[in-house]
Amino acid sequence: MALCEQSLPYVRAISPYQPGKPITQLAREMGIAVDQIVKLASNENPLGMSPKARAAAEQAMADLSRYPDDFLLKQALAERTGIGMERIVLGNGSNDVLDLVARVFLAPGRTAVFAQYAFAVYPLATLSAGAEPIAVPARDYGHDLEAMRGAIRPDTRLVWIANPNNPTGSFAPYGQLKAFVESVPSDVVVVLDEAYNEYLSPGDRVDTTAWLADLPNLMITRTFSKIYGLAGLRVGYALTSAEIADLMNRVRQPFNCNNMALAAATAALDDHEFVARSYALNRAGMEQIVGGLKRIGCQHIPSHGNFVTFRVSEAALVNQSLLRHGVIVRPIAAYGMPEWLRVTIGTERENARFLEALGGSL
């Protein structure tokens, strides 16, 4: 038997995660200058990183010979959320903590439930642990919570929910969501992925961390990759019970967040002006993109994140045309949406460049 055939069969069955195309890769492929390319594929903050975070990261460079100490970030998160430090788990991006909870609770013979069109990492993390993924058909491209509750089996140990959801941008009202979590059996962990939480309008926001006191099987995950602009430093976190956090820390790699990431994230939490600017830019950009899509005649899914998913005929060909124009968006055929593309909200100039290129590609 060949060497690689000795690997676990459920690992061989995994389709690797496909990230958004990097700017440098498109430059090599198309011969386009890097500064002429607009990347709106990976839901990154078009303003870059928080200035306070940048200054803190630069200062941290002076002590990179030392192993990381995550105390200050955990302390800052505890003060911000009111959750004890023993209930916080840090990750190399929030994807890392999603993988950690899967390693703790999933295994062959167990199942995990998530919605159709949900974040690709959920089935990946489930399969990598040898568990069976249960994808529940979506309702209006969002979570059908009633159907998801009905899909939970005696062997289910995790339920994944992204709110807002990526890649569709749908949003489950918090009243419905809390009722769902309360209805889930106490031996099933509900992972509430709030990567795009900061982009919600004030009227939609609810402090879900307050639920943790009464819902010991709830876990909330968040990231510094989106509105804080730290995608390249890779730092996220989970808020959960002390017991679950302890289990996750047993399988967590030591020092999984580096010194620069820890320093930048700690400083970013206090850069309220940058977060406010990022939020305002996103709201204006959302109006610009949605208005442009309507003028062009493209159907779109109303979004509560920093991106819009829109429908075009022959999406693969349209995507190739956009690439030739130096505009990178995200094809989502791998999500079972072959006629759709997802575009990140950029600056006013980047949004206009996208709309112009899209109009010339249809």
URCOR-V146940 format. One line per field, one symbol per residue. psi: psi as a letter, one per 40 degrees, with the letter a starting at -180 (. if undefined). A space follows every 50 residues. Layout:
BEGIN
psi: ???
END
This chain:
BEGIN
psi: hideeeihddddehhihhiihidddddddefhideehhhfdefiheeaih dddddddddedefeeiiiheddddddddddeehideehhiigiddddddd ddddeiiheiiihiiifihdddddddddeeihhhhhhihfeahgdddddd ehideheihhhhhiihedeihhidddddddddehieehhhhhhfdedeei iddeiigedddddegeehhhiiiedcdeffdeeghaiihaiddddddded ehhifehidddddddddddegdddddddddddddddddddddddddfhii hhieafihhihiifddddddddddefhhahifdeefgeeiihhihaiddd dddddddddee.
END
